[in-house]
Amino acid sequence: MAFAPEIPPELTRSLSRVLDPEVGINIVDLGLVYAARSDDGRIDVQMTLTSRGCPMGQMVVEDVHDQLVWSFPEAGVVNVELVWEPPWSPDLITKAGRAALGQTSEGQF
């Protein structure tokens, strides 16, 4: 899949500290972050979950918000939006995420 979000490095570092509690790898490498930007004291993130029925979904969204507030105390607004398009698939997992999962090449999980 060609989808590859551009996320500023400082936001990538912060978002990479948030782990998916069921998979145990960070949400950036899992391909859950679709967009992230910082502008004029505001941080906006669009992210998804591996499924709409994820029982830990609200906790992950709260962890993202809390991590960004902690990492960027100067931000007046931190907005984390849960989106469902494009639908998440294992094709969105980065090479680092695949390595963390023990998969050395692209393919189906």
C-alpha positions in Angstrom: 0.0 0.0 0.0 1.4 3.4 -0.9 -0.2 5.3 2.0 2.7 6.9 4.0 1.8 9.9 6.3 4.2 12.7 6.7 4.6 13.4 10.4 7.0 16.0 11.8 9.9 14.3 13.6 9.2 15.9 16.9 5.6 14.5 16.8 6.8 11.1 15.6 9.2 10.9 18.6 6.3 11.6 21.0 3.7 9.4 19.3 6.2 6.5 19.1 6.1 6.4 22.9 2.5 5.2 22.8 2.2 1.5 22.6 -0.8 -0.5 21.3 -1.6 -2.5 24.5 -2.7 -5.6 22.6 0.2 -5.8 20.1 3.0 -4.2 22.1 4.5 -2.0 19.4 4.1 1.7 19.0 1.2 3.2 17.2 3.4 4.9 14.5 5.1 1.7 13.5 1.7 -0.1 13.6 0.4 2.4 11.0 -2.3 3.8 13.2 -1.3 7.5 12.8 -2.6 8.9 9.6 -1.8 12.6 10.1 -0.2 14.8 12.7 0.7 18.5 12.6 1.6 21.2 15.0 0.8 24.9 14.2 0.5 28.0 16.4 0.3 26.2 19.7 -2.1 23.5 18.4 -1.5 19.9 17.8 -3.9 17.8 15.6 -3.6 14.1 15.2 -5.8 11.8 13.0 -5.4 8.2 13.9 -7.3 4.9 13.6 -7.4 1.6 15.4 -6.9 -1.9 14.1 -10.6 -2.4 14.3 -13.7 -0.4 15.2 -14.5 -2.9 18.0 -11.1 -2.5 19.7 -11.8 -2.8 23.4 -8.7 -0.6 24.2 -9.5 2.1 21.7 -10.5 4.8 24.1 -7.4 4.1 26.2 -5.1 4.4 23.2 -6.7 7.8 22.2 -6.3 9.1 25.8 -2.7 7.9 25.9 -1.9 9.8 22.6 -3.5 12.9 24.1 -1.7 12.6 27.4 1.7 11.9 25.7 1.4 15.0 23.5 0.3 17.2 26.4 3.3 15.9 28.4 5.8 16.3 25.5 4.5 19.7 24.4 3.3 21.6 27.5 3.4 24.8 25.4 0.6 23.5 23.2 -2.7 25.2 24.1 -4.8 22.7 22.2 -4.2 19.0 21.6 -6.8 17.3 19.4 -6.8 13.6 18.7 -9.4 12.5 16.1 -10.3 8.9 15.5 -10.9 8.2 11.8 -11.9 5.1 9.9 -10.8 6.1 6.3 -8.7 4.6 5.0 -9.4 1.4 6.8 -6.4 0.1 8.7 -4.7 -3.0 7.3 -1.5 -4.8 8.1 0.0 -3.3 4.9 0.3 0.0 6.9 2.8 -1.5 9.4 6.2 0.0 8.9 9.4 -2.0 8.3 10.4 -1.3 12.0 6.9 -2.5 13.1 7.3 -5.7 11.0 10.7 -6.3 12.6 9.2 -5.8 16.1 6.6 -8.4 15.2 9.2 -10.8 14.0 8.3 -10.5 10.3 11.3 -9.7 8.1 9.5 -9.2 4.8 6.2 -7.8 3.7 3.3 -10.2 3.5 0.1 -11.2 5.2 -0.2 -11.6 8.9 
